[in-house]
């Protein structure tokens, strides 16, 4: 089988496409014939050894997979050959086949295309856990989403709308804001590209404050980081929650006196660790997300599809922060 491999630390240009042996399922495992693999920001980090987890090399990036079960190992009763599934894994997805623990398999309905399934679990799983379990979002509250046209950002917009919130989308271009509005945002703002000096920070803070209104915003979903974080925090309502999702613009340095003055909470969102620590809650959330998908309230927006041979380009495109919604690598 063919696999896109990271054999040395570096950017997407270091990845190589090679033929390797097909995996055999061990006890408790299943081998999945991959049909599509979602591309996510951790894929940018993991090949540079900057992610929380570092799989031994050589490995294939790609932690979000959809396909068909090819074979199961000893003791597996929850799946069988021919089942349509999606999988969340640390890596291994940019290959024609992947061996995973059978407990990671999530059945998908016959009417769910493989590319949408491969664009589903990490973005919606992260954003639903963030809004529901860490942000305690309630109907009628306001939600500011930074990076609102990216994978997790657009998922947060859709989920916020489905959960009854007033969603404010913030992104770096009018095109991105308009996309977020089509997916449920009530209003939107275009923010300038950083980094910013102090005057730029003040101007950015005013942009956020004007968009959120005099009472501030109840929940900030920050999937951007960098200089945007402090500016967004200054727009927070009393006893609001600031959700820390990711840092494509860099890890911010936030003056903690702002949390005191706002009476607000700064809340870390580590979805991968939460899944491992509470698989029962994760399974419940995935069931609720599948229900929302079936109702047509959420649906991945896939802007680009790349074949496996161009998987490195797919990661480069995502890293450029130009992608709208999801980027997917397809097989065959």
RAPEKA-V424464 format. One record per residue. N is the residue number from 0. D_CENTER is the distance of its C-alpha to the mean C-alpha in Angstrom with 1 decimal. Layout:
N	D_CENTER
N	D_CENTER
This chain:
0	27.6
1	25.7
2	22.8
3	21.1
4	21.9
5	21.3
6	24.9
7	25.0
8	22.9
9	21.9
10	19.8
11	19.0
12	22.7
13	23.6
14	22.0
15	24.7
16	25.1
17	27.5
18	29.2
19	28.8
20	30.1
21	28.3
22	27.2
23	29.3
24	28.0
25	29.2
26	30.2
27	27.3
28	25.1
29	24.3
30	24.1
31	21.8
32	22.7
33	19.5
34	19.4
35	15.9
36	13.0
37	9.6
38	9.0
39	6.2
40	7.4
41	8.7
42	10.9
43	12.5
44	13.4
45	14.5
46	17.1
47	18.5
48	18.8
49	16.8
50	14.2
51	15.2
52	16.2
53	18.6
54	19.6
55	23.2
56	23.9
57	24.1
58	20.7
59	18.4
60	14.8
61	12.2
62	10.7
63	9.8
64	13.2
65	15.5
66	19.2
67	22.6
68	24.1
69	26.8
70	28.5
71	28.2
72	29.9
73	32.5
74	31.9
75	29.0
76	29.8
77	26.5
78	25.9
79	28.3
80	28.5
81	27.5
82	24.8
83	21.7
84	18.6
85	14.9
86	14.0
87	11.4
88	13.1
89	13.0
90	14.3
91	16.9
92	15.3
93	16.9
94	20.2
95	22.3
96	22.4
97	20.7
98	22.2
99	20.3
100	21.4
101	22.3
102	20.8
103	17.3
104	18.2
105	17.2
106	19.7
107	18.7
108	21.4
109	23.6
110	22.6
111	18.9
112	18.6
113	17.2
114	15.0
115	13.4
116	13.2
117	11.4
118	8.8
119	8.6
120	8.1
121	4.8
122	3.2
123	6.8
124	7.6
125	5.9
126	7.2
127	10.4
128	11.2
129	10.9
130	13.1
131	15.3
132	16.0
133	15.6
134	16.4
135	18.9
136	18.4
137	21.7
138	23.0
139	24.6
140	22.7
141	21.1
142	17.4
143	16.7
144	13.2
145	13.0
146	11.3
147	11.5
148	11.4
149	8.2
150	5.3
151	3.9
152	7.6
153	9.2
154	7.9
155	9.4
156	12.4
157	13.1
158	12.9
159	14.9
160	17.4
161	17.7
162	18.3
163	21.1
164	19.9
165	21.1
166	18.1
167	18.6
168	16.3
169	16.6
170	15.9
171	18.0
172	19.9
173	21.6
174	20.1
175	16.5
176	18.0
177	19.9
178	16.9
179	15.3
180	18.8
181	19.1
182	16.1
183	17.8
184	18.1
185	21.7
186	22.0
187	20.5
188	21.3
189	21.1
190	21.0
191	22.8
192	21.4
193	22.1
194	23.4
195	25.9
196	29.3
197	30.6
198	31.8
199	28.5
200	26.7
201	29.2
202	28.8
203	25.0
204	25.5
205	28.0
206	25.6
207	23.2
208	26.2
209	27.7
210	24.7
211	24.2
212	28.0
213	30.7
214	29.3
215	25.9
216	22.5
217	21.7
218	18.0
219	16.0
220	12.2
221	12.0
222	9.0
223	11.8
224	14.5
225	17.8
226	20.7
227	18.7
228	18.1
229	21.8
230	22.6
231	20.1
232	21.5
233	24.9
234	24.1
235	23.4
236	25.7
237	27.9
238	26.2
239	22.7
240	19.5
241	17.3
242	13.8
243	12.8
244	9.0
245	9.3
246	12.2
247	12.1
248	15.4
249	16.8
250	17.3
251	19.3
252	22.7
253	23.2
254	26.8
255	26.9
256	29.8
257	27.4
258	26.0
259	29.7
260	30.8
261	28.1
262	28.4
263	24.6
264	22.1
265	19.5
266	17.0
267	14.7
268	11.5
269	11.2
270	9.5
271	10.7
272	14.1
273	14.4
274	14.0
275	16.8
276	18.9
277	18.9
278	18.4
279	20.5
280	18.3
281	15.2
282	17.3
283	18.5
284	15.1
285	14.2
286	17.7
287	17.2
288	14.1
289	16.3
290	19.1
291	17.2
292	16.4
293	20.1
294	21.2
295	19.5
296	17.7
297	14.2
298	13.6
299	11.0
300	12.4
301	12.9
302	14.7
303	15.7
304	16.7
305	18.2
306	20.6
307	20.3
308	23.0
309	21.0
310	17.8
311	18.4
312	18.6
313	15.2
314	13.8
315	16.3
316	15.3
317	11.6
318	13.2
319	15.6
320	13.3
321	15.2
322	12.7
323	12.5
324	9.7
325	8.9
326	11.0
327	12.5
328	15.3
329	18.1
330	21.1
331	24.7
